[in-house]
Every structure is written in C-alpha cells, then in structure tokens.
Amino acid sequence: MGLLGQSYGSQVIGNVVQGKSIDKVFTDIDWGDVAGGAVSGAIAGGTMGIASAAGCTIVGTLAAGGVGGALGGQGGALTDAAIDQVASGEGWNTDSFLARAQASGLLNPRKIAEDTVGGILSVPAGMGLEKIEPLVSKIPSPVLKSIAAGAYKVFSELVGQLIDLGVHQLIPLEEMETP
C-alpha cells in the first residue's frame, strides 16, 4: 500500500500545486504509475518476506532488500508501460510498449541503482517499524488503539518518503548518466 499511496498521493499534491480544479485534482492521475507502484511494492515486499522467512542474517536481509528494490522497480516499469499502452487506445504494439517501459526506467542503470539503494535503506526502517506495530496491538482502549494505528500509518508513510529522499541524496540524479 505504501508505494501505491505514495504514487497516487504525490500526483494529487502535484495537481494541487499546478492549480488544477478540484474535479481534476483527484482524477487527473497516471494510473499506470499507480499500478506500477503497487506491483513494485508487492515484489519488493515479497522479496523481504522470503528473506525474513528464510531467517537471513542482516547482510542477507540487506542484500534481499537491494534485489527486491531493483526487481520491484523493473516490474513497476513494465506494469506502468503496459497500463499506459492499453489506456492509449492504440491497441497492442510491442515497440511502443518497450519504448514506454524504457521511458519508465526499464533497464536504466540509474533507476536500477536508485531502486537498489532504496531497497537496502528500507531494511533498517522496516525492522524499526516491525518492533512498533506489535506494541500498537497491545493498547487496551479502542480509541487509543485507533489513534496509535493512525500515527503508525503516518509514520510508516513518512519513513517511505524519507527513504525516497535518501536515495536521491546518495545518488544525485545529475551525476548519473542514462543510456
């Protein structure tokens, strides 16, 4: 849900900043990008789930985070391109699909590096959040539990955004060339 929400939310904020009318703010959305975010998150999360179930060491978990981030990003690029290709009304055109996928970051070394670093950075953040979540479930009052769960959700989304910022700080976009 994190990448899905981040993709949709950032587009809504972008629409507000651009001064779009209220009827366009929530609907002028690149749904391919949103679907790509969902697939990317599912792949990255699945990779981390496998690493956790396998009882990997911290080094193995960090490696799984990097691999999951890279694979998730590539899966997201393919999904984004497929949704955009279908939505274009052009019918299926493999050359057009591949051009869209490449524009979305498919096989782009910079994008793969960003996604890999993002996946690695998500490991310690996820470990910290993993320790907070069980505490929320132990709160006896339904009202306090609801408040804590909401705060946890906001905090986890913030961690995701900070990871995204961290990736761009570690890998400045202007220093990396694309093919």
C-alpha positions as CSV (number, residue, x, y, z in Angstrom):
1,M,0.0,0.0,0.0
2,G,2.9,2.4,0.7
3,L,4.1,2.8,-2.9
4,L,0.6,2.7,-4.2
5,G,-0.4,5.5,-1.8
6,Q,2.8,7.5,-2.5
7,S,2.3,7.4,-6.2
8,Y,-1.4,8.5,-6.0
9,G,-0.7,11.0,-3.2
10,S,2.2,12.7,-4.9
11,Q,0.2,13.1,-8.1
12,V,-2.7,14.6,-6.2
13,I,-0.3,17.1,-4.5
14,G,1.3,17.8,-7.9
15,N,-2.2,18.6,-9.3
16,V,-2.9,21.0,-6.4
17,V,0.4,22.7,-6.8
18,Q,-0.3,23.1,-10.5
19,G,-3.6,24.8,-9.6
20,K,-5.9,22.3,-11.2
21,S,-9.6,22.5,-10.5
22,I,-11.0,20.3,-7.7
23,D,-12.7,17.9,-10.1
24,K,-9.2,17.3,-11.7
25,V,-7.1,17.2,-8.6
26,F,-8.1,13.6,-7.7
27,T,-8.8,12.3,-11.2
28,D,-6.0,13.6,-13.4
29,I,-3.8,10.7,-12.4
30,D,-1.4,8.5,-14.3
31,W,-3.0,5.1,-13.3
32,G,-0.1,3.2,-15.0
33,D,2.3,4.9,-12.5
34,V,-0.1,4.0,-9.6
35,A,-0.3,0.4,-10.8
36,G,3.4,0.3,-11.3
37,G,3.9,1.4,-7.7
38,A,1.6,-1.3,-6.4
39,V,3.5,-4.0,-8.4
40,S,6.8,-2.6,-7.3
41,G,5.8,-2.7,-3.7
42,A,4.4,-6.2,-4.0
43,I,7.6,-7.5,-5.5
44,A,9.9,-5.7,-3.0
45,G,7.7,-6.7,-0.1
46,G,7.6,-10.3,-1.3
47,T,11.3,-10.5,-1.5
48,M,11.7,-9.2,2.0
49,G,9.1,-11.7,3.2
50,I,11.1,-14.6,1.7
51,A,14.3,-13.3,3.3
52,S,12.6,-13.0,6.7
53,A,11.0,-16.5,6.4
54,A,14.4,-17.9,5.4
55,G,16.0,-16.4,8.6
56,C,18.6,-14.4,6.7
57,T,21.3,-12.6,8.5
58,I,21.3,-8.8,8.5
59,V,23.7,-8.9,5.5
60,G,21.4,-11.3,3.7
61,T,18.4,-9.2,4.5
62,L,20.1,-6.0,3.2
63,A,21.0,-7.9,0.0
64,A,17.4,-9.1,-0.3
65,G,16.3,-5.5,0.2
66,G,18.5,-4.4,-2.7
67,V,17.5,-7.2,-5.0
68,G,13.8,-6.6,-4.1
69,G,14.1,-2.9,-4.7
70,A,15.7,-3.4,-8.1
71,L,13.3,-6.2,-9.2
72,G,10.4,-4.2,-7.9
73,G,11.4,-1.1,-9.8
74,Q,11.7,-3.1,-13.1
75,G,8.4,-4.8,-12.5
76,G,6.8,-1.4,-11.8
77,A,8.3,0.0,-15.1
78,L,6.8,-2.9,-17.1
79,T,3.4,-2.6,-15.4
80,D,3.3,1.2,-15.9
81,A,4.1,0.7,-19.6
82,A,1.5,-2.0,-20.0
83,I,-1.3,0.0,-18.4
84,D,-0.3,3.2,-20.4
85,Q,-0.1,1.1,-23.6
86,V,-3.6,-0.3,-23.1
87,A,-5.0,3.0,-22.0
88,S,-3.6,4.8,-25.0
89,G,-6.2,3.2,-27.3
90,E,-3.6,2.4,-29.9
91,G,-4.0,-1.4,-29.4
92,W,-1.1,-3.5,-28.5
93,N,2.2,-2.5,-30.2
94,T,5.3,-4.2,-28.8
95,D,7.7,-1.5,-30.0
96,S,5.5,1.2,-28.4
97,F,5.3,-0.9,-25.2
98,L,9.0,-1.3,-25.0
99,A,9.6,2.4,-25.6
100,R,7.1,3.2,-22.8
101,A,8.8,0.7,-20.5
102,Q,12.2,2.2,-21.2
103,A,10.8,5.7,-20.5
104,S,9.6,4.3,-17.2
105,G,13.0,3.1,-16.2
106,L,13.3,-0.4,-17.7
107,L,17.0,-1.4,-17.8
108,N,18.0,2.1,-16.9
109,P,21.2,1.9,-14.8
110,R,20.4,5.0,-12.8
111,K,16.8,3.8,-12.0
112,I,18.1,0.3,-11.0
113,A,20.7,1.9,-8.7
114,E,18.1,4.1,-7.1
115,D,15.7,1.2,-6.5
116,T,18.5,-1.0,-5.2
117,V,19.6,1.7,-2.7
118,G,16.0,2.4,-1.7
119,G,15.5,-1.4,-1.1
120,I,18.6,-1.5,1.1
121,L,17.6,1.6,3.0
122,S,14.1,0.1,3.6
123,V,15.5,-2.8,5.6
124,P,16.5,-0.9,8.8
125,A,13.4,1.3,8.5
126,G,11.2,-1.8,8.2
127,M,12.9,-3.5,11.2
128,G,12.2,-0.5,13.3
129,L,8.6,-0.4,12.2
130,E,8.2,-4.1,12.8
131,K,9.0,-3.5,16.5
132,I,6.5,-0.7,16.8
133,E,3.5,-2.5,15.3
134,P,3.1,-5.2,17.9
135,L,3.0,-2.5,20.6
136,V,0.0,-0.9,19.0
137,S,-2.0,-4.1,19.1
138,K,-1.5,-4.3,22.8
139,I,-3.1,-1.0,23.6
140,P,-6.4,-1.8,25.5
141,S,-8.5,1.2,24.6
142,P,-10.1,1.1,21.2
143,V,-9.9,4.9,20.8
144,L,-6.2,5.0,21.8
145,K,-5.5,1.9,19.6
146,S,-7.1,3.7,16.7
147,I,-5.1,6.9,17.3
148,A,-1.9,4.8,17.6
149,A,-2.6,2.8,14.5
150,G,-3.2,6.1,12.6
151,A,0.0,7.5,13.9
152,Y,1.9,4.3,12.9
153,K,0.4,4.5,9.4
154,V,1.5,8.2,9.0
155,F,4.9,7.4,10.5
156,S,5.4,4.4,8.1
157,E,4.5,6.5,5.1
158,L,6.9,9.2,6.3
159,V,9.7,6.6,6.5
160,G,9.0,5.6,2.9
161,Q,9.2,9.2,1.8
162,L,12.5,9.8,3.7
163,I,13.9,6.6,2.1
164,D,13.0,8.1,-1.3
165,L,14.7,11.4,-0.3
166,G,17.7,9.4,1.0
167,V,18.1,7.6,-2.3
168,H,18.3,10.9,-4.2
169,Q,20.8,12.3,-1.7
170,L,23.0,9.2,-2.1
171,I,22.7,9.1,-5.9
172,P,22.4,12.7,-7.2
173,L,20.4,12.5,-10.4
174,E,22.6,14.9,-12.3
175,E,25.7,12.8,-11.6
176,M,24.4,9.7,-13.2
177,E,24.0,9.4,-16.9
178,T,21.3,7.4,-18.6
179,P,21.9,5.4,-21.8
